[in-house]
Each structure stands twice: as structure tokens, then as C-alpha cells.
Amino acid sequence: MVEHIAGINESNGLIYFTGTLDGPLETNLYHTNLFPDWSLPLQTPKRLTRGTGRHSVILDHQLLKFIDVYDTAKSPPVILLCSLLDGSVIIPLFEQPLTIPPLKKFQQLSPEIVEITAKDGTNLYGALYLPDERKYGPPPYKTLVNVYGGPSVQLVSDSWMCTVDMRAQYLRSKGILVWKMDNRGSARRGLHFEGQLKYNIGRVDAEDQLEGAEWLIKKGLAKPGHIGIYGWSYGGFLSAMCLARFPDTFCCAVSGAPVTAWDGYDTFYTEKYLGLPAEHPDAYEYGSIMYHAKNLKGKLLLIHGMIDENVHFRHTARLINSLMAEGKPYEILLFPDERHMPRRLGDRIYMEERIFGFFERSL
């Protein structure tokens, strides 16, 4: 898919763009004809960036050179000045070797990228953060699934950001397997892939995450009965939804700033995927966590900033009312002065300690 138009050279008849022609785990710069001969088959765009990974580019005004900032799961960002003619490197501008002490001391191992198949035959990509077998023995391990799962976000890619996930690396260092997977509906796979969420929020996204967890069990990596899940915002919604819909697979969940009912969220966002509530009441009902609360068996930790301007605290309050009505226990962590995500250092440290403590007790 095309992600961004990077530049247009009308005099030479070329258009430059970044996209995923070489795979959804990468981003590359390409050029193609601006004025193609429609009587002939379209030519394949020419790739200009080199190497694997995610490339972010800036073209100069003369359209002769470009800055390429790229990284992979195994290497931190590198900055190059390159020729826009053929992508050749003119001069390296910045490189941070992995041998420097600040990077070595954290011992961050890049995750293993794997590919699994959804029920409809769609290929899904996952990232495995495996504990050190020399220290914790062979699998299966207690497992945590990190989810987002909604539109416009991709968790799994060949990028340094995937490696420097501090929470995933910390949990891995404590003997917990961490798993991420981009379900149908997430970003950078095209409109058909994202469009699977149309009238299906809470269905295909959760079912794909179940598929991922079952794949881990089948491969002997995850310990049955000891799989937790966590996420924030849409991921908070999805973690709670998975816990409620699949209580025999997921034993606990951390749900941060969750959208618990889509009739209470931003209409511009929601109605793109669910339509109007009056026209599609079943989609709204099924996509509400409250609809599934009666099935909840596992342990649930809710986290919310009380001045959240994106997902209002009312979402968590509505879920609490439903949990109380169903007699379901829950834990809650509130931040009176935080918005959609705790930003103060002290609050972040406190939150991470509480999250780890919850999983230590619950897994």
C-alpha cells in the first residue's frame, strides 16, 4: 500500500512515495511514472531505499537527494544522505553502534517475527519475546499478550521500536513470554484488511488474538491457563473483550483507558466502522464489553486517568457498574491528574510496578 507521497517531479514525470510493496513489516521509498502510458502494462515502481527495515525519508527541494532515516529490529536508527537518482549512499550522517555501553547494558534482544494464519486464511504477523532458556528453562512459559488491534496502529514490524519495548523486555527478563500480533483491522495491510472491522469490532479482532494464543499453546510456547493480556485505549478495550469472550484461554487482563461501549466514543471515529447506532444496534451491542461482562472469570485490572479527554472516564465507570451488577470482582488504578496516558515519571513508575505486581499474582 502507498503510505505517503514524498515528492513529485513534473519535469521528469516521476512521483516518489513510501509504501509496503516489499512487505508490510517494512517501509521503503519508491518512484514510478507520473504520466504512464495507459496503453501499456503499468511498470513496477522502482525501489530507492536499500536494506530491510523501516525507512523515513525527506526529499530536498531540487529533488536530487534525500535523507534516509532507517532502522531494523536488530539495529538502531541510521541516518544517510542518498541520491534520488538510484538510492546510492552519498554520505553517512549518523550511526549509533550496538557496542556502546547504554545499549549493551539493557541486553535487549530483538523479538522473533513469526507468521500465522487466521481462520479466514489471512496471514498475520506476530512478535515473540522469549525468556532466556538458560535461566528459566525450556518452554512452555507464563505468557502475556500485548494488544492494540485497532485501526491506524501496527505493533509488529522490522523496526528498532519493536525491540526497545521496555515493558516487553522487562517481562521477558523476568521469565515471562511476551507476544504481540496485529489482528485483522490493524494498520499497514490495506483497506480490505482494515475493513474487516466494519460492523465487527469486538469480533474478528478478538478472535484473531485468540488464534494467536492458541498458536502459542499448540507450539508448546505458552503454558495453558497462564496466559494474560494487556493493552491501552483500543488495546484496553480489546484486552477486556478477550478476557470476557474467551475466559478459558485468558486468565487475567490489564485494561488501560478502555472504550467500553462505542456509543460513548468519538462519533467521527466510531461511525466509520460501526455506522449509526440506530441503524446497526447489534454491532454496537456486541462491541460493548458490558454485553459480555457476565462471562468474565479471570482477574481484571482497570487503569484510567480521570481527566482523560480522549476516552472519558465514564467508559470505565459504566463497566464498573456492569461488573457490580454481575457480581464480578475487579481491581482499579486511578490517576486523578492524568489524561489518556500517565506522563509524569512518578506516575509511570507507579503504574508499571502495579501492572507487574498484578501479573505476578494473577499469572
C-alpha positions as CSV (number, residue, x, y, z in Angstrom):
1,M,0.0,0.0,0.0
2,V,1.0,3.6,-0.5
3,E,1.6,5.4,2.7
4,H,2.9,8.9,1.8
5,I,3.6,10.9,-1.3
6,A,7.2,12.1,-0.7
7,G,7.6,14.3,-3.8
8,I,6.6,15.0,-7.4
9,N,9.0,15.8,-10.2
10,E,6.7,17.1,-13.0
11,S,9.5,17.9,-15.4
12,N,10.9,14.3,-15.2
13,G,7.5,12.7,-14.9
14,L,8.2,10.9,-11.7
15,I,6.3,10.6,-8.4
16,Y,8.1,9.5,-5.2
17,F,6.2,7.7,-2.5
18,T,6.8,5.4,0.6
19,G,4.9,2.2,0.9
20,T,4.9,-1.5,1.7
21,L,5.5,-3.0,-1.8
22,D,8.2,-5.3,-0.3
23,G,6.1,-6.4,2.6
24,P,4.0,-5.0,5.5
25,L,6.8,-5.2,8.0
26,E,8.9,-2.7,6.1
27,T,8.6,0.9,4.7
28,N,10.6,1.9,1.6
29,L,10.9,4.8,-0.9
30,Y,9.9,4.1,-4.5
31,H,9.4,6.1,-7.6
32,T,7.1,5.5,-10.6
33,N,5.9,7.3,-13.7
34,L,3.7,10.3,-13.0
35,F,2.2,10.1,-16.6
36,P,2.2,6.4,-17.5
37,D,1.3,5.2,-21.0
38,W,-2.1,3.7,-20.3
39,S,-2.0,1.6,-23.4
40,L,0.9,-0.4,-21.8
41,P,1.0,-2.5,-18.7
42,L,1.9,-0.5,-15.6
43,Q,5.6,-0.8,-14.6
44,T,6.5,-2.0,-11.2
45,P,7.7,1.0,-9.1
46,K,11.5,1.2,-8.6
47,R,12.7,0.9,-5.0
48,L,15.3,3.5,-3.9
49,T,16.0,2.7,-0.3
50,R,18.4,-0.1,0.5
51,G,18.4,-2.8,3.2
52,T,15.5,-4.1,5.3
53,G,13.5,-2.3,8.0
54,R,11.5,1.0,8.2
55,H,12.7,4.0,6.2
56,S,11.6,7.5,6.9
57,V,12.6,9.9,4.1
58,I,12.8,13.7,3.4
59,L,13.5,14.8,-0.2
60,D,15.4,18.0,-1.0
61,H,13.7,20.8,-2.9
62,Q,15.7,20.2,-6.1
63,L,14.7,16.5,-6.0
64,L,18.3,15.4,-6.3
65,K,18.9,13.9,-2.9
66,F,17.1,12.6,0.1
67,I,17.7,12.0,3.8
68,D,17.0,8.4,4.8
69,V,16.4,7.6,8.5
70,Y,16.0,3.9,8.9
71,D,16.2,1.2,11.5
72,T,15.5,-2.5,11.9
73,A,14.7,-4.8,14.7
74,K,18.4,-5.6,15.1
75,S,19.9,-2.1,14.6
76,P,19.1,1.4,16.0
77,P,18.4,4.3,13.6
78,V,20.9,5.2,11.0
79,I,20.8,8.5,9.0
80,L,22.1,8.6,5.4
81,L,22.3,11.2,2.7
82,C,21.4,9.4,-0.6
83,S,21.0,10.1,-4.3
84,L,17.4,10.3,-5.5
85,L,18.6,9.0,-8.9
86,D,19.4,5.5,-7.8
87,G,19.3,5.4,-4.0
88,S,23.1,5.2,-3.6
89,V,24.6,6.5,-0.4
90,I,26.3,9.8,-0.7
91,I,27.5,10.1,2.9
92,P,26.5,8.5,6.2
93,L,25.3,11.2,8.6
94,F,24.7,9.3,11.9
95,E,25.1,5.8,13.2
96,Q,24.9,4.5,16.8
97,P,26.7,1.2,17.1
98,L,25.2,-1.5,19.4
99,T,28.5,-1.8,21.2
100,I,28.1,1.4,23.1
101,P,27.5,0.9,26.9
102,P,24.0,2.4,27.1
103,L,22.7,-0.1,24.6
104,K,24.7,-3.1,25.8
105,K,23.7,-2.8,29.5
106,F,20.0,-3.3,28.8
107,Q,20.6,-6.5,26.9
108,Q,17.6,-6.0,24.7
109,L,17.2,-8.9,22.3
110,S,15.2,-8.3,19.1
111,P,12.0,-10.3,19.0
112,E,11.4,-13.2,16.7
113,I,8.9,-12.3,13.9
114,V,6.6,-15.1,13.0
115,E,3.7,-15.6,10.7
116,I,0.4,-17.4,11.5
117,T,-2.8,-17.9,9.6
118,A,-6.2,-16.5,10.7
119,K,-9.4,-18.6,10.3
120,D,-10.2,-16.9,7.0
121,G,-6.7,-17.7,5.6
122,T,-5.3,-14.2,6.2
123,N,-1.6,-14.1,7.2
124,L,-1.0,-12.4,10.5
125,Y,2.4,-11.3,11.9
126,G,3.5,-11.8,15.5
127,A,6.5,-10.9,17.6
128,L,7.9,-13.3,20.2
129,Y,9.9,-12.0,23.2
130,L,11.2,-15.3,24.6
131,P,12.8,-15.6,28.1
132,D,16.4,-16.8,28.4
133,E,16.1,-20.6,28.3
134,R,19.4,-20.9,30.1
135,K,18.0,-19.1,33.1
136,Y,14.3,-20.1,33.0
137,G,14.5,-23.5,31.3
138,P,12.6,-24.6,28.2
139,P,9.1,-23.6,27.3
140,P,6.2,-23.5,27.9
141,Y,6.2,-20.2,29.8
142,K,3.7,-18.0,31.5
143,T,2.7,-15.6,28.8
144,L,1.4,-12.1,28.3
145,V,-0.2,-10.9,25.1
146,N,0.3,-7.2,24.3
147,V,-2.5,-5.9,22.1
148,Y,-3.7,-2.8,20.4
149,G,-5.6,-4.2,17.4
150,G,-7.4,-1.1,16.2
151,P,-7.1,0.9,13.0
152,S,-4.1,3.1,12.3
153,V,-1.6,1.2,14.5
154,Q,0.8,-1.6,13.8
155,L,2.7,-3.2,16.7
156,V,4.8,-5.8,14.7
157,S,7.4,-4.6,12.2
158,D,11.0,-4.9,11.4
159,S,11.8,-1.8,13.5
160,W,14.0,-0.8,16.4
161,M,10.9,0.4,18.2
162,C,9.7,-3.2,18.3
163,T,13.0,-4.2,20.1
164,V,13.1,-1.3,22.6
165,D,9.7,-2.0,24.1
166,M,10.9,-1.6,27.7
167,R,7.9,-3.4,29.3
168,A,8.2,-6.4,27.0
169,Q,11.9,-6.6,27.6
170,Y,11.5,-6.3,31.3
171,L,8.8,-9.0,31.4
172,R,11.0,-11.3,29.2
173,S,13.8,-10.8,31.7
174,K,11.6,-12.0,34.5
175,G,10.8,-15.3,32.7
176,I,7.5,-14.2,31.0
177,L,7.0,-14.8,27.3
178,V,5.6,-11.7,25.6
179,W,3.6,-11.9,22.4
180,K,2.3,-9.2,20.1
181,M,0.2,-9.8,17.0
182,D,-1.5,-7.4,14.6
183,N,-5.0,-8.8,14.0
184,R,-7.3,-8.0,11.1
185,G,-8.3,-4.4,11.3
186,S,-4.9,-3.0,12.2
187,A,-2.7,-0.7,10.1
188,R,-0.4,-1.0,7.0
189,R,-2.1,-4.0,5.4
190,G,-4.5,-2.2,3.1
191,L,-8.2,-1.2,3.1
192,H,-9.5,-4.8,2.8
193,F,-7.5,-5.9,5.9
194,E,-8.6,-2.9,7.9
195,G,-12.1,-3.1,6.6
196,Q,-12.6,-6.5,8.4
197,L,-13.6,-4.4,11.4
198,K,-16.6,-3.0,9.6
199,Y,-19.6,-3.8,11.9
200,N,-17.3,-6.4,13.6
201,I,-15.5,-4.5,16.4
202,G,-15.0,-7.0,19.2
203,R,-15.4,-10.0,16.9
204,V,-12.6,-10.6,14.4
205,D,-10.1,-8.6,16.4
206,A,-10.7,-10.6,19.5
207,E,-10.9,-13.9,17.5
208,D,-7.6,-13.3,15.9
209,Q,-6.0,-12.7,19.3
210,L,-7.5,-16.0,20.5
211,E,-6.0,-17.6,17.4
212,G,-2.6,-16.2,18.3
213,A,-2.8,-17.5,21.9
214,E,-3.9,-21.0,20.7
215,W,-1.0,-21.0,18.3
216,L,1.4,-20.3,21.2
217,I,-0.1,-23.2,23.1
218,K,0.0,-25.5,20.1
219,K,3.7,-24.7,19.5
220,G,4.4,-25.5,23.2
221,L,5.5,-22.0,24.0
222,A,2.7,-20.8,26.2
223,K,1.5,-22.5,29.4
224,P,-2.3,-23.2,29.2
225,G,-4.2,-21.5,31.9
226,H,-1.4,-19.0,32.4
227,I,-2.0,-16.5,29.6
228,G,-2.7,-12.9,30.4
229,I,-3.4,-9.9,28.1
230,Y,-2.8,-6.2,28.3
231,G,-3.5,-3.1,26.2
232,W,-4.3,0.6,26.2
233,S,-7.1,2.6,24.6
234,Y,-8.4,0.4,21.8
235,G,-6.0,-2.2,23.2
236,G,-7.6,-1.7,26.6
237,F,-11.0,-2.4,25.1
238,L,-9.6,-5.5,23.3
239,S,-7.8,-6.9,26.3
240,A,-11.0,-6.7,28.4
241,M,-13.1,-8.1,25.5
242,C,-10.7,-11.1,25.1
243,L,-10.9,-11.8,28.9
244,A,-14.7,-11.7,28.8
245,R,-15.2,-13.6,25.5
246,F,-12.6,-16.3,26.0
247,P,-12.4,-17.0,29.7
248,D,-11.0,-20.5,29.2
249,T,-7.9,-19.1,27.4
250,F,-7.1,-15.8,29.1
251,C,-6.7,-15.8,32.9
252,C,-6.2,-12.1,33.5
253,A,-6.1,-8.7,31.8
254,V,-4.9,-5.2,32.3
255,S,-7.3,-2.8,30.5
256,G,-5.9,0.7,30.3
257,A,-8.3,3.6,29.3
258,P,-10.7,1.2,27.6
259,V,-13.5,2.1,25.3
260,T,-16.1,0.0,26.9
261,A,-19.1,1.0,24.8
262,W,-18.8,2.5,21.3
263,D,-21.9,4.6,21.7
264,G,-19.9,6.8,24.1
265,Y,-16.9,7.4,21.9
266,D,-15.9,9.9,19.2
267,T,-18.6,9.6,16.5
268,F,-16.2,10.6,13.7
269,Y,-14.0,7.6,14.5
270,T,-16.7,5.1,15.6
271,E,-19.2,5.6,12.8
272,K,-16.6,4.9,10.1
273,Y,-16.6,1.3,11.4
274,L,-19.9,0.7,13.0
275,G,-22.3,3.1,11.2
276,L,-25.1,4.8,13.1
277,P,-26.2,3.3,16.4
278,A,-29.9,3.4,15.3
279,E,-29.0,1.6,12.1
280,H,-26.7,-1.1,13.5
281,P,-27.7,-1.6,17.1
282,D,-26.5,-5.2,17.1
283,A,-22.9,-4.2,16.2
284,Y,-22.9,-1.6,19.0
285,E,-24.3,-4.1,21.5
286,Y,-21.9,-6.9,20.7
287,G,-18.9,-4.5,20.6
288,S,-19.7,-3.4,24.2
289,I,-17.7,-5.0,27.0
290,M,-20.7,-4.7,29.2
291,Y,-22.6,-7.1,26.9
292,H,-20.0,-9.8,27.7
293,A,-19.4,-9.0,31.4
294,K,-21.5,-11.9,32.6
295,N,-19.0,-14.3,31.1
296,L,-16.0,-12.8,33.0
297,K,-14.0,-15.4,35.0
298,G,-10.4,-14.1,35.1
299,K,-8.8,-11.3,37.1
300,L,-9.2,-7.7,35.7
301,L,-7.2,-4.6,36.5
302,L,-8.7,-1.4,35.1
303,I,-6.5,1.7,34.7
304,H,-7.7,5.2,33.8
305,G,-6.7,8.8,34.0
306,M,-9.6,10.8,35.5
307,I,-9.2,13.8,33.2
308,D,-8.8,11.6,30.1
309,E,-10.0,13.8,27.2
310,N,-9.9,11.0,24.6
311,V,-11.6,8.0,26.3
312,H,-13.6,9.7,29.0
313,F,-13.5,8.1,32.5
314,R,-17.2,7.4,32.0
315,H,-16.3,4.3,30.0
316,T,-14.6,2.7,33.0
317,A,-17.4,3.9,35.3
318,R,-20.0,2.2,33.1
319,L,-18.1,-1.1,33.1
320,I,-17.7,-0.9,36.9
321,N,-21.5,-0.6,37.2
322,S,-21.9,-3.7,35.0
323,L,-19.3,-5.7,36.9
324,M,-21.0,-4.9,40.2
325,A,-24.4,-5.9,38.8
326,E,-23.0,-9.2,37.7
327,G,-21.1,-9.7,40.9
328,K,-17.7,-9.8,39.2
329,P,-14.6,-8.8,41.1
330,Y,-12.1,-6.3,39.6
331,E,-9.2,-4.1,40.6
332,I,-8.8,-0.5,39.7
333,L,-5.9,2.0,39.4
334,L,-6.9,5.7,39.0
335,F,-4.8,8.7,38.2
336,P,-6.7,11.8,39.3
337,D,-4.4,14.3,37.4
338,E,-3.6,12.3,34.3
339,R,-5.1,12.3,30.8
340,H,-5.2,9.5,28.3
341,M,-1.8,8.1,29.3
342,P,0.1,8.8,32.5
343,R,3.0,11.1,31.6
344,R,4.6,12.1,34.9
345,L,7.6,10.0,35.6
346,G,6.5,9.1,39.2
347,D,3.0,8.1,37.9
348,R,4.5,5.9,35.1
349,I,6.9,4.1,37.6
350,Y,4.0,3.5,40.0
351,M,1.8,2.2,37.2
352,E,4.5,-0.2,35.9
353,E,5.0,-1.5,39.4
354,R,1.3,-2.1,39.9
355,I,1.0,-3.8,36.5
356,F,3.9,-6.1,37.1
357,G,2.6,-6.9,40.6
358,F,-0.9,-7.7,39.2
359,F,0.6,-10.1,36.7
360,E,2.9,-11.7,39.2
361,R,-0.2,-12.5,41.4
362,S,-2.5,-13.4,38.5
363,L,-0.4,-15.5,36.1
